[in-house]
């Protein structure tokens, strides 16, 4: 089982649900969820976590879907934000 973690600039639960529904239509075999972050820092330090779990994860397609939905999305990198 693989786990891929992305950062997004999705800020509300309504936005997260809308993107989640689109992702679930395209990847019905994957477990997908969001953790909304309550920080006021600008993206990428202030972000929402998109976590996807499954046997095969097409990261490029995930990035494309979220970006086409009007949001920023990147694979989580190890970094320190001030």
N, C-alpha and C positions, 0 to 999 in steps of 0.2 A: 504494500500500500504506500502510495506517495502522498506527501502533503506539500502544497505550494502556498506561499503567503505573499499577498500583494498589498501595496498601499494605494489608497484612493483619496480623492478630495470630496467624496460624498459626505454631506454634512447632516442630512436628516434621515429619519427612519423611513419616510415616504419614498425618498430617492433610493435608499438601499433596497426596499421591497421591490420597487420597479425594476432595478437592475438585477436583483436576485431572480425575479420571475423570468427575465430574458435569458439569463445564464442557465437556469434550470430547464428551459425549453431546449436549449442547445446541448446541454450536458446532463441529461436525466439520470445517468448512472453515477454521477459524482455527488458528494456531500459538500454543500456550499453554505457558508455563513459569513456574516459581517459582525465586527465589533466596532461600534461607533465610539470614537474618541471625543472627549469633551475638552480638549485643549484649544486654546485660542491662537496657537502658533500657526504661521502660514505653512502651506504644503511645501515640502514633504515632511517637515517635522511635526506639524499638526495634520493628522491623517486618520482615515478609517482603515481598519484591517479587513481584508477579504481573504478568507481561508478556504482552500479547496482541497478535498481529500478524495482519492480514488486510485484506480489501477493505472490509468493513463491520463495525463493532464496536458492539454494543448495550450501552453502558455501564450503563444502568439494569438490564438483565437480568443482567449479570455481578454487579453489586452485590447484587441481590436473591438470586441463587443462593448467593453466598458467605455473605451474612448469614443466609439460611435454613438454611445448613449449620452455624450456630452460631458464626461468626467475624465479626470486624469487618473491613470493607473500605471503602476510600475511594480516590478518584482521587488520585494522587500530586500534591502541591503543592510548589512551591519554598518551602522554609523551612529555618531553621537550628535545630537542636536542641542543647541544652546537656546 
